[in-house]
Amino acid sequence: MTRLSVEMLAADTVEPITSAGHAQLGIAVLAGIAVIVLLITKFKLHAFLSLTLGSLALGAFAGAPLDKVIKSFTTGLGTTVAGVGVLIALGAILGKMLADSGGADEIVDTILARTGGRSMPWTMVLIASVIGLPLFFEVGVVLLIPVVLMVAKRGNYSLMRIGIPALAGLSVMHGLVPPHPGPLVAIDAVDADLGITLALGVLVAIPTVIIAGPLFSKYAARWVDVPVPERMVPERPSETLEKRPSFGATLITILLPVILMLSKALVDIVIDDPENTTQRVFDVVGSPMIALLASVLLGIFTLLRPAGFARERVSGLVEKGLAPIAGILLIVGAGGGFKQTLIDSGVGQMILEISESWAIPTLLLAWLIAVVIRLATGSATVATVSAAGLVAPLAAGMSSGETALLVLAIGAGSLFFSHVNDAGFWLVKEYFGLDVGQTIKTWSVMETIISVVAGGIVLLLSLLM
């Protein structure tokens, strides 16, 4: 793995807002993270406010002037939202279109109608992975859990045998594959290539989701055998529609952004000439904003019109799709502000200098930092944006493939052992009707398997690049 020297970084390093030494900076980092953890877990304060106060605490303990800390935080917040805000908004709109038009239900029902028996866990992981590409994790859970419950009940399957593969598919997409917020922020922070990260993310995701999903579900079903909680089977969106879009049209709409972004990455590799007309065209159509925008516009004709949505209803759907992401945007933005405060305080440079003496591979260091923050805060997104800020200086001088693997190492670490301080933990617990111990044996262990397996695959890939 490429390792960067201090001299190589010196020319690009921003003048720190404080002259604190390593010891004081280390204490400042711990204090800032401790403030965030306490505010989120103990005082139940919103993550946006917690990250804001944690950034101020970090600057104060580092001995930086308050005005410079505020400037660093607001600069990082603005830059992060500018970089990924539109993408998150477009992804939310596409997810809402899939759910309300019945397109997601069409994919689920079509695949389920053609499978059964022992292949059902594999079918569920396939459905969750496809549906999970454009959807936020929480939206995917709400969308798929009713299907999981109905399949388990009607087919007399073990709930965990069906549920774990679905959760694994959603979680792996959420942590490793753009255009999800966490990977996008990490890509922006370390200046990675989105197309290469997407391609490598899918490569890492496939074996990871197989191990954590269908294979682990065999053991999860033995450890936790619970009946289907019938009270948690809500009405599906498509049950109120007279018609819904076709399977093929829905699948094309979902996969269009992925196809466009991967095509850009492939053209960049094959042609490698910024002045070439073909490459310039693909650079535009394969950019994440244009790719997602194209999918949303296509969805109006392939998803909403076939479902009978009038123009006024289309406008209302877009508005409803944007409303729930306000909190996500603020959290991601505040995470970017915290990241910038870390960098401007000189923490990134400190991490760089210390890591050289420790002889810890950069990817492993990134994974470990994300793990610690994930365990402390309970948020995969907070862990991703914070860890990306800490290790961003290590990305200077890396190849595009290595920076992509750095993003994936951070994403893998951010999924480690979800427990009681994670909202996803309680979401899974309530939907499946589990107690805390059962949720740890199934969901928490599954998340840990995803983190360790994905991290291990990333390290193996680094040996080949």
Residue, then its C-alpha position, 0 to 999 in steps of 0.5 A: m500500500t502506498r505510504l505518504s511522507v510528510e515532505m510530499l504533503a507539506a506543499d498542500t497542507v493548509e496553515p493550521i488554525t492552532s499551534a498545539g502539539h500532538a498531545q494537546l491535539g490528541i486530547a482535543v480529538l478525544a474531547g470533541i468525539a466524547v462531546i458528540v457521543l455524550l450529546i447523542t447517546k446521553f442527552k438524545l440531542h440531534a446529530f446535527l447539533s451534536l456535531t456542531l457543538g463537538s466541532l466547537a469543543l474540538g477547537a476549544f480544546a486545541g486552543a484555536p481562536l473561536d472565530k477561526v473554528i467557526k470559519s472552518f466549520t461553516t466552510g466544511l459544512g458548505t463545501t460538503v453540502a455543495g458536493v453531495g447535497v444535490l445527489i442526496a436530493l435526487g436519490a431521495i426523489l428517485g426512492k420516493m418515485l419507486a415506492d409510491s408508483g409501485g415500481a419497487d413492489e413490481i420488482v419484488d413480486t416478479i422475482l418472488a413469483r419465479t423463485g422459492g424453496r432453498s433459493m428464497p434467501w438468495t432471492m431476498v438478498l438480490i432484491a434488497s441489493v437492487i432496491g437498495l442501490p438508490l434508496f436510503f437504508e431506512v427507506g429500504v427497510v420500511l419498503l422491504i420489511p413488509v415483503v419479508l414478513m409476508v414471504a416468511k408467513r405465507g411460505n412458512y420460512s424462518l423469519m431470520r432466514i429471510g430477513i437477514p439476507a434482506l438487511a444485509g443487502l440494504s446495509v452493504m449498499h448503504g455503506l459501500v456503494p455510491p450514491h449513498p450519502g456516506p460513500l459520497v462524502a468520503i469520495d469527496a473528502v479524499d478526492a476519489d474517482l466516483g466511477i472507480t469507487l462504484a466499480l470496486g464497491v460492487l466488487v467488494a459488495i458481492p462476496t460480502v453480502i453473500i457471506a453476511g446474508p444467505l450464509f450467516s442467516k442459516y446460523a441466525a435462524r438457529w440462534v433466534d427462532v421467532p414468529v412473524p409479528e403480524r401487527m408489523v405487516p403494514e399496507r403496501p403502497s401498490e395495493t392502493l393503485e389500479k396499475r403499476p409500472s412494468f418490471g423491465a421499465t423499473l429495473i432500467t430506471i434503477l440501474l441507469p445511474v449505475i450504468l452511466m457512472l460505470s460507463k464513464a469509468l470504463v471510457d476514462i480507462v480505455i481512452d485516457d485523453p481529456e481532450n477526446t470528444t467521446q471521453r468528454v461526453f461520457d464525463v458529462v453523462g456519467s457524472p453523478m448529478i447528471a446520471l441521477l437526474a437522468s434516472v429521475l427524469l426517466g422515472i417520470f415516464t417509466l414509473l409515474r405515468p404508468a401508475g396513473f400519476a397526473r402532473e400535479r401529483v408528480s410535483g407533490l411526490v417530489e416535494k414529499g420525497l425531499a422533505p425527509i432528507a432535511g435532517i440527513l443533509l444537515i447531519v452530513g453537512a455538520g459532519g463535513g464541518f467537523k471534518q474540516t475543523l479536524i483538518d484545519s486544526g492540524v489533526g490530519q497532519m498529526i495522524l499522518e506523522i504518527s501513522e508513519s511511525w506506527a507502520i500501520p497500513t493506511l487502509l487498516l488505520a482508516w477502517l479502525i478509525a471508522v470502527v471507533i467512531r461508529l461504536a461511539t456514535g452509533s451512526a454510520t454516516v457520522a463515522t464515515v464523514s469523521a473518519a474521512g476527514l481524519v485520513a484525508p491527508l493520507a490520500a495525497g499521492m495515492s492512485s485513483g484505485e488506492t483512494a477508492l479502496l480508502v473510501l471502501a475501507i472507511g465505509a466498511g469500518s462505519l458498519f461495525f457492530s450496530h448496537v443500542n446507540d444506533a437508530g437502525f438497531w431499534l428499527v430492526k428490533e421493532y419491525f421483527g419483534l425481537d428483544v435486545g439480546q436477539t437483535i444483537k445475536t442477529w442484526s449486530v453480528m450481521e453488521t460486524i460480519i459485513s464490516v470485517v469481511a468487506g475490510g478484509i477484501v479491501l486489504l486483499l485488493s490493495l495487495l493486487m493494485 
